[in-house]
Amino acid sequence: PLATHLLPPMAACHLRRLGVAPAAVCRRLRFSCLPDSRLLCRRSAASAAANPAPDALWWPEQSFTFEPAWETSSLPSQMTGFANMFETFFVLREARKLVVGGQTFESVDGFNNRFMERFLTFHAEVEAAQRRLPAVAGPGRPAAPLTAQDLARSRGRLDVAATGARAAWSRERPQGAKMWQMTPHSCQVVQARRAEHHDRSWLQVTTRLVAEEIWTASRGKTEQDFRVREHFVVFELPRAKSGVAQDFRIAEIRVDAPPVATDAKSQ
């Protein structure tokens, strides 16, 4: 039986004609040619690391916003308004079935509250990463070099925000601020779309989010500065069901959104 597994029938027959026992040849082949099982396991592990499963690449570093709401349209708003309303309704209905806790959303307010919670989590992560970074250069003080651990912390979790959105919001931190706090005031869904990027399907919801920022200018000062601004914030969610509870992540941020009246005129 061993010969039939390791040698073709014609080869075994030829060996018998030469007076060589096929079993002996197979035993030699078995111990000299076949790789050790531990080696096979190591090779399989290395192959899995080089080509991870789709779930391991669930959150790509970058994102792509489909039909950005901040771009002007050549069509009048009377033509695009109803289409946007219906498409947004159906996309939110699908997202309600996929997002963790979505069954408790009784209206669009459930989405708006979730978006503000996610943006608050995102800001806290960005601020924590920025405060852990070495101090910047100053008079008589050279800048400390960034370590690999510092860079890893600044990247943050990909299930919270894409790299581009994180970098855009990090640049909004007031220069020299000791601390930077943010409180969302309101959130309004502008549009929702189905999108494709990185060979995956996504649900993207664009919002206008109003947030108040408070910061202390520098150490030794007790006065606080503040500002209230409105931003375009795009949240996205994978459409495929992975069996794991999923939540929205921030895909893109466009700070200082223009007033709504300006948007209506541009459309």
Salt bridges, closest charged atoms under 4 A:
ASP36 OD2 - ARG38 NE 3.06
GLU67 OE1 - ARG193 NE 2.69
GLU87 OE1 - ARG193 NE 3.63
GLU94 OE1 - ARG194 NE 3.10
GLU94 OE2 - ARG239 NE 2.83
GLU117 OE1 - ARG114 NE 3.83
GLU125 OE2 - ARG166 NH1 2.61
GLU127 OE1 - ARG173 NE 2.74
ASP159 OD2 - ARG157 NH2 2.76
GLU172 OE1 - ARG229 NH1 2.83
GLU212 OE1 - HIS185 NE2 2.92
GLU213 OE1 - ARG227 NH2 2.97
GLU213 OE2 - ARG229 NH2 2.95
GLU230 OE2 - ARG208 NE 2.97
GLU236 OE1 - HIS197 NE2 3.07
GLU236 OE2 - ARG249 NE 2.82
ASP247 OD1 - ARG114 NH1 3.23
ASP247 OD2 - ARG118 NH1 3.94
GLU252 OE2 - ARG254 NE 3.20
ASP256 OD1 - ARG229 NH1 3.40
ASP263 OD2 - ARG208 NH1 2.45
